[in-house]
Amino acid sequence: MTSLADLRVIDAATLFAGPSAAMMLGDFGADVIKIEHPRRGDPSRGHGASVDGVGLWWKSLSRNKRAAAVDLSRSEGQEILRRLVARSDVLVENFRPGTLERWGLDPKDLLELNPRLIVARMTGFGQSGPMAGQPGFGTLAEAMSGFAAMTGEPDGPPTLPPLALADGIAGLAMSYAIMVALHARERTGRGQVVDMAIIEPILGLLGPQMTAYRALGAVPRRTGNRSSSNAPRNTYRTRDGRWLAVSTSAQAVAERVVTLVGRADLVAQPWFSSGSGRVAHVDELDEAVAGWIAARDADEVIARFEEAQAAIAPIYDVRDIAEDPQYAALGTFVELPDEELGTVTMQNVLFRLSDTPGEVRWPGRSLGRDTDEVLGELDYGAEEIAGLRGKGVIA
């Protein structure tokens, strides 16, 4: 048994945020139907590394989804979506505001067709406001949220992440929003519209910057790998050239770290008793920790930190992750058979449930691989399907 096996989700979104939310629902059993343009497909098929033209990111992003190719800008495609909506629980879409309405697929009309439907609308800037109609991507959210402004070295430029960070955060937030709306439906019997702007979830994860700004006029500054809340916290290089990360978010851990590196005297200083006090003396703390670590090989440093019950971790790249025993014990990665690539490895579901666990059942599929099956379930006959394909409405 899987948690969401009774749900049908239509993923009509593109790229990363909306499809990520749908993927997470599919991981726990929801029947997710991925709708793509019959000729262009989802642009995410072409992002990142590929094997023989088959995108590897796509394999993970569209796992557990049935792939149907339907042109929603055509009246026949719109009728297919209406039939799907009538039999589904969730529609995830990220078209620019006004697009569904222009196609005769206004969420109000869809909710009349299926009053229990959750319409999950994911756009860069939301459905209202002066920027609502502009194209929005995760990079813009990373810029506008304050993330880039506070990321990087103090004397360096604002720094964007090398990955779809804002999209990933928004995908997590949308999957949560959908589950909240579904829970409310159990109480009210009614569906509703979820309006999520990608610029907002990442903003919420950056801490109380607006609270501090309104109260104190404080503006976050770039601190590199240091923290603005506690110290010592940084990356440090060992004698054998490896990099390690140290965290002292808890007071007791901070005390253990400075004691381990030979500066137990600092614990008695009045300023050491708070994170903000330690931040004010970060240079002295960093010098002590960095010097101690630089005089030792990584294995010794890690062992000594573990003995002292202090927090440390090696800086990994993917080669290290592949060999790490902790990830292996958690079953973090799975290898699956694939119709196009033979086998493909990807990250497993994000968490483990004791009674209704999730599962990656299959990787992302080829364009239109399940169109006939999906339309057949909507009572389209073989001749109708062939006619729609001949007209370019489906693939």
C-alpha positions in Angstrom: 0.0 0.0 0.0 1.2 3.5 -0.8 -0.1 6.7 0.8 -1.4 8.5 -2.3 -2.5 5.6 -4.5 -6.1 6.9 -4.6 -5.0 10.2 -6.2 -4.8 11.2 -9.9 -2.5 14.1 -10.6 -2.3 16.0 -14.0 1.2 17.5 -14.4 0.8 20.1 -17.1 3.7 22.2 -15.9 7.2 22.5 -17.5 10.8 22.7 -16.3 11.3 22.2 -12.6 9.2 23.6 -9.8 5.7 22.3 -10.8 7.0 19.0 -12.2 9.0 18.5 -9.0 5.9 18.8 -6.9 4.1 16.3 -9.1 7.1 13.9 -8.9 6.9 13.9 -5.1 3.3 13.0 -5.2 4.0 10.2 -7.6 6.8 8.9 -5.4 4.1 8.0 -2.9 1.8 6.3 -5.3 -0.3 9.0 -7.0 -1.2 8.3 -10.6 0.6 11.2 -12.3 -0.1 11.9 -15.9 2.5 14.2 -17.5 1.1 16.4 -20.2 3.6 17.7 -22.8 3.4 19.5 -26.1 3.4 16.8 -28.8 6.3 18.3 -30.8 8.3 20.3 -28.3 8.0 18.2 -25.2 9.0 19.6 -21.8 12.1 21.8 -22.1 13.6 19.9 -19.1 14.2 16.9 -21.4 17.1 18.9 -22.9 18.6 20.2 -19.6 21.8 18.7 -18.1 23.7 15.6 -19.1 22.4 13.2 -21.6 23.1 9.7 -23.0 22.5 9.3 -26.8 20.3 12.4 -26.6 18.2 11.1 -23.7 18.2 13.6 -20.8 19.3 12.2 -17.4 17.6 14.9 -15.4 14.4 14.1 -17.1 14.7 10.5 -16.0 14.5 11.6 -12.4 12.2 14.6 -12.7 9.5 12.6 -14.5 9.8 9.3 -12.7 6.6 7.5 -11.8 4.7 9.6 -14.4 2.7 8.4 -17.4 3.8 10.4 -20.4 1.0 11.8 -22.6 1.6 14.4 -25.4 -1.3 16.7 -25.9 -1.4 20.2 -27.5 -3.5 22.2 -25.0 -3.6 25.2 -27.3 -5.9 23.2 -29.7 -9.6 22.9 -28.9 -9.4 19.1 -29.1 -6.5 19.1 -26.6 -8.5 21.3 -24.3 -11.4 18.8 -24.4 -8.9 16.0 -23.5 -7.8 18.1 -20.5 -11.4 18.7 -19.4 -12.1 14.9 -19.5 -9.0 14.3 -17.5 -9.9 17.0 -15.0 -13.3 15.4 -14.5 -11.6 12.3 -13.3 -8.6 13.8 -11.4 -7.8 15.2 -8.0 -5.0 17.7 -8.8 -4.0 19.8 -11.8 -0.4 21.3 -11.6 0.2 24.0 -14.2 2.7 26.9 -14.6 1.4 28.7 -17.7 1.6 32.5 -17.6 -1.4 34.0 -15.8 -4.3 34.3 -18.3 -3.2 31.4 -20.5 -5.6 28.8 -19.1 -8.4 31.4 -19.2 -7.6 32.2 -22.9 -7.8 28.5 -23.7 -11.3 28.2 -22.1 -9.8 26.4 -19.1 -10.4 28.9 -16.4 -9.9 27.3 -13.0 -13.4 28.5 -12.0 -14.8 26.5 -14.9 -12.6 23.5 -14.1 -13.9 23.6 -10.5 -17.4 23.6 -11.8 -16.6 20.6 -13.9 -15.0 18.9 -10.9 -15.8 20.7 -7.6 -13.2 18.5 -5.7 -10.3 19.5 -8.0 -7.1 21.1 -6.6 -5.7 23.6 -9.2 -2.1 24.1 -8.3 -0.8 27.2 -10.1 3.0 27.7 -10.0 4.4 30.8 -11.6 7.4 33.0 -11.1 5.5 36.0 -9.6 2.1 34.6 -8.7 -1.3 35.4 -10.3 -1.5 39.1 -9.3 0.7 42.1 -9.0 2.7 44.2 -11.5 5.0 41.4 -12.5 2.5 38.6 -12.7 2.5 38.4 -16.5 6.3 38.4 -16.9 8.2 35.2 -17.5 9.7 34.0 -14.2 12.4 31.4 -13.5 14.2 30.2 -10.4 17.2 32.3 -11.2 15.1 35.5 -10.9 13.7 34.2 -7.5 17.3 33.6 -6.3 18.1 37.1 -7.2 15.0 38.8 -5.9 14.7 36.9 -2.6 18.0 38.2 -1.3 19.7 34.8 -1.7 22.3 36.0 -4.2 22.9 39.2 -2.3 23.9 37.3 0.9 25.8 34.5 -0.9 29.5 34.7 -1.8 32.7 36.2 -0.3 32.4 39.6 1.4 34.6 41.3 -1.2 33.1 39.3 -4.1 30.0 39.7 -6.3 26.5 38.4 -5.4 26.5 34.7 -6.2 23.8 32.5 -7.8 23.6 28.8 -7.0 24.8 26.4 -9.7 21.5 24.5 -9.6 17.7 25.0 -9.7 17.6 25.9 -6.0 14.5 28.2 -6.0 12.6 25.7 -8.2 13.4 22.8 -5.9 12.3 24.7 -2.8 9.1 25.8 -4.6 8.5 22.2 -5.6 8.7 21.0 -2.0 6.5 23.9 -0.9 3.9 23.1 -3.6 3.7 19.5 -2.7 3.0 20.5 0.8 0.4 23.1 -0.3 -1.4 20.4 -2.4 -1.5 18.1 0.6 -2.9 20.9 2.8 -5.6 21.5 0.1 -6.4 17.8 -0.1 -6.7 17.6 3.6 -9.1 20.6 3.6 -11.1 18.9 0.9 -11.7 16.0 3.3 -13.4 18.5 5.7 -15.2 20.7 3.2 -15.8 18.4 0.2 -14.5 21.2 -2.1 -11.4 21.7 -4.0 -9.6 25.0 -4.4 -6.9 27.0 -6.2 -3.3 27.1 -4.9 -1.5 30.3 -6.1 2.3 30.0 -5.5 5.0 32.4 -6.7 8.5 30.9 -7.0 9.9 34.1 -5.4 8.3 33.4 -2.1 9.3 29.9 -0.7 13.0 30.6 -1.0 12.4 33.9 0.7 10.9 32.1 3.7 14.0 29.8 4.0 16.5 32.7 4.2 15.5 33.4 7.8 13.8 36.5 9.4 15.6 39.0 7.2 12.5 41.2 6.8 11.7 41.0 10.5 15.3 42.1 11.4 15.2 44.8 8.7 11.9 46.3 10.0 13.0 46.1 13.6 16.6 47.1 13.3 17.3 48.2 9.8 19.7 45.3 9.5 20.7 44.2 5.9 22.3 40.8 5.5 25.8 40.9 4.1 27.9 38.3 2.3 30.0 36.3 4.8 31.4 33.5 2.5 31.3 30.2 4.3 31.0 31.9 7.7 27.6 32.3 9.4 26.1 35.5 10.5 24.5 33.7 13.5 27.3 31.6 15.1 31.0 30.9 15.0 33.2 29.0 14.3 31.4 27.8 11.2 33.5 27.5 8.0 35.3 25.1 5.7 38.8 24.2 6.6 41.6 22.5 4.7 43.6 19.6 6.2 47.2 18.8 5.9 46.5 16.2 3.2 44.6 18.8 1.1 41.0 17.7 1.9 38.3 20.2 2.9 36.1 19.7 6.0 33.0 21.7 7.2 32.5 22.5 10.9 29.3 23.6 12.5 28.8 25.0 16.0 25.1 25.9 16.0 24.7 24.5 19.5 26.5 26.2 22.4 27.8 22.9 23.8 29.3 21.9 20.4 31.1 25.3 20.2 32.6 24.6 23.6 33.8 21.2 22.5 35.3 22.5 19.3 37.4 25.2 20.9 38.5 22.9 23.7 39.5 20.2 21.2 41.7 22.7 19.2 43.5 23.9 22.4 41.6 27.1 23.1 39.5 26.1 26.1 40.3 29.5 27.6 37.9 31.1 25.2 34.9 29.3 26.8 35.2 31.5 29.9 35.0 34.7 27.8 31.7 36.5 28.3 31.2 36.9 24.6 31.5 33.1 24.0 28.1 32.3 25.6 26.1 33.4 22.5 26.2 32.9 18.8 26.2 36.6 18.1 29.0 37.1 20.6 31.2 34.4 18.9 30.4 36.0 15.5 32.0 39.2 16.8 35.2 37.3 17.5 35.1 35.1 14.4 38.6 35.9 13.2 40.1 34.6 16.5 37.9 31.5 16.4 38.6 30.7 12.8 42.3 31.1 13.3 42.3 28.6 16.1 40.2 26.0 14.3 41.9 26.4 10.9 45.4 26.2 12.4 44.6 23.0 14.3 43.0 21.3 11.3 45.7 22.4 8.9 48.3 20.5 11.0 46.5 17.2 10.7 45.3 14.8 8.0 41.5 14.6 7.4 41.0 11.1 8.9 42.6 12.2 12.2 40.6 15.4 12.3 37.3 13.6 11.7 38.2 10.9 14.3 39.1 13.5 16.9 36.0 15.5 16.3 33.8 12.4 16.6 35.5 11.5 19.9 34.8 14.9 21.2 31.1 14.8 19.9 31.7 17.9 17.8 30.1 18.4 14.4 32.2 17.9 11.3 31.7 16.5 7.8 33.9 16.1 4.7 33.2 18.2 1.7 31.9 15.7 -0.8 31.6 15.6 -4.5 29.4 13.0 -6.3 32.2 10.5 -6.3 32.4 10.5 -2.5 28.6 10.4 -2.2 28.6 7.2 -4.4 30.9 5.5 -2.0 29.6 6.8 1.3 28.3 4.1 3.8 25.7 6.3 5.4 23.9 7.0 2.1 24.2 3.2 1.3 22.6 2.4 4.7 19.7 4.8 4.0 19.1 3.4 0.5 19.4 6.9 -0.8 19.9 5.8 -4.4 18.2 3.2 -6.6 19.1 1.6 -9.9 16.1 1.0 -12.2 15.5 -0.7 -15.5 14.8 1.8 -18.3 13.3 1.4 -21.7 15.7 3.8 -23.4 19.0 3.5 -21.4 18.9 0.0 -20.1 19.4 1.0 -16.5 19.5 4.4 -14.7 20.5 5.4 -11.2 18.7 8.2 -9.3 18.0 9.4 -5.8 15.3 7.5 -4.0 12.2 9.0 -2.3 13.0 11.8 0.1 11.9 10.1 3.3 10.9 6.7 4.7 7.4 5.8 6.0 7.1 2.7 8.2 3.6 1.6 6.9 3.1 3.2 3.5 6.5 3.7 2.0 7.1 5.5 -1.3 8.9 3.9 -4.3 10.5 4.9 -7.6 8.6 2.6 -9.9 10.0 3.7 -13.2 12.2 6.5 -14.7 10.9 9.3 -16.9 9.4 8.0 -20.1 9.7 8.9 -23.8 7.5 11.6 -25.3 3.9 10.4 -25.7 4.7 6.9 -24.5 1.4 6.6 -22.6 -0.9 8.8 -24.7 -3.0 6.0 -26.1 -3.4 4.4 -22.7 -4.5 7.7 -21.1 -6.9 8.6 -23.8 -8.3 5.1 -23.8 -9.2 5.5 -20.1 -11.0 8.7 -21.1 -13.3 6.7 -23.5 -11.5 7.7 -26.7 -11.7 5.0 -29.3 -8.8 3.8 -31.5 -10.1 5.7 -34.5 -10.5 8.9 -32.6 -7.0 8.6 -31.2 -5.6 8.0 -34.7 -7.5 11.0 -36.0 -6.1 13.3 -33.2 -2.6 12.0 -33.9 -3.0 12.7 -37.6 -4.1 16.3 -36.9 -1.0 16.8 -34.6 -3.1 17.3 -31.5 -1.4 14.3 -29.7 1.8 12.3 -30.1 
